[in-house]
Amino acid sequence: MNYYNIKLELENRGISVKDFCRQINLTEQGFYQMIRNESMKIDVLERISEALGVSVSFWFDAYIPPKKDDVAQSVTKNKEDFVTPDYIDAVTNELNKLLKELSRRGK
């Protein structure tokens, strides 16, 4: 999972991190720490996903949508350009962690 995609998604939607953190009851410092450390509890990821109207699996997509004003990038890049064997391994590991956490929580 690329945690930075969460911040990019907020930017693409014109939502400030500060306002979003208030909305999901998370400190701005905590948000940036999770992004920096690439570590997040499943319940936080679920709150983020719900607030943005996306599924948790959305964050495991290799594609990073271009910013609204970056037309050249959106024309020249395809999702497949970003998928590598290392990325697939990383996504698989993250999904396995999430499945274990969900199983532990009885979901």
C-alpha positions in Angstrom: 0.0 0.0 0.0 1.3 3.4 -0.9 0.2 5.5 2.1 1.1 8.7 0.3 -1.9 8.0 -2.1 -4.2 9.1 0.8 -2.7 12.5 0.9 -2.7 12.7 -2.9 -6.4 11.8 -3.0 -7.2 14.6 -0.5 -5.3 17.0 -2.7 -7.1 15.9 -5.8 -10.4 16.4 -4.1 -9.4 19.8 -2.7 -9.6 18.7 0.9 -7.1 20.0 3.4 -5.4 17.4 5.7 -6.4 19.6 8.7 -10.1 19.6 7.9 -10.1 15.9 6.9 -8.4 14.9 10.2 -11.0 16.8 12.2 -13.7 15.0 10.2 -12.4 11.5 11.0 -11.3 12.3 14.6 -7.6 12.0 14.0 -4.8 14.5 14.8 -3.0 16.1 11.9 0.3 15.0 13.5 -1.0 11.4 13.8 -2.0 11.4 10.1 1.4 12.6 8.9 3.2 10.1 11.2 1.2 7.2 9.7 2.0 8.4 6.2 5.7 8.8 7.1 6.0 5.5 8.9 3.8 3.7 6.4 1.8 2.1 9.2 -1.9 2.4 9.9 -4.4 0.5 12.0 -7.2 -1.1 10.0 -9.9 1.0 11.8 -8.2 4.2 10.8 -8.0 3.0 7.2 -11.7 2.1 7.4 -12.6 5.6 8.7 -10.5 7.3 5.9 -12.1 5.1 3.3 -15.6 5.6 4.5 -15.2 9.4 4.8 -14.0 9.5 1.2 -16.6 7.0 -0.1 -14.1 4.4 -1.3 -13.5 0.8 -0.4 -10.4 -0.1 1.6 -9.1 -2.0 -1.4 -9.0 1.4 -3.3 -5.7 2.2 -1.5 -4.0 -1.0 -2.8 -4.4 0.1 -6.5 -1.1 0.9 -8.1 -2.5 3.9 -10.0 -2.0 7.4 -8.6 -4.5 9.7 -10.2 -3.0 12.8 -11.8 -3.8 16.2 -10.3 -6.5 18.0 -12.1 -4.1 20.4 -13.8 -1.6 17.7 -14.9 -3.3 16.8 -18.2 0.0 15.6 -19.9 0.5 13.0 -17.2 -3.1 11.7 -17.4 -2.8 11.3 -21.1 0.5 9.5 -21.1 0.3 7.2 -18.1 -1.6 3.9 -17.8 -2.3 1.9 -14.7 -0.3 -1.0 -16.1 2.8 1.2 -16.2 3.0 1.3 -12.4 2.6 -2.5 -11.7 5.8 -4.4 -11.0 6.5 -7.7 -9.4 7.8 -5.9 -6.3 4.7 -3.9 -6.1 2.5 -7.0 -6.4 4.5 -8.6 -3.5 4.1 -5.5 -1.4 0.4 -5.3 -2.0 0.0 -9.0 -1.2 1.8 -8.6 2.1 -0.3 -5.6 3.0 -3.5 -7.4 2.2 -2.4 -10.4 4.2 -1.8 -8.1 7.2 -5.3 -6.6 6.8 -6.9 -10.0 6.5 -5.2 -11.2 9.7 -6.3 -8.0 11.5 -9.9 -8.4 10.3 -9.8 -12.1 11.3 -8.5 -11.2 14.7 -11.3 -8.7 15.1 -13.9 -11.2 14.0 -15.0 -9.5 10.8 
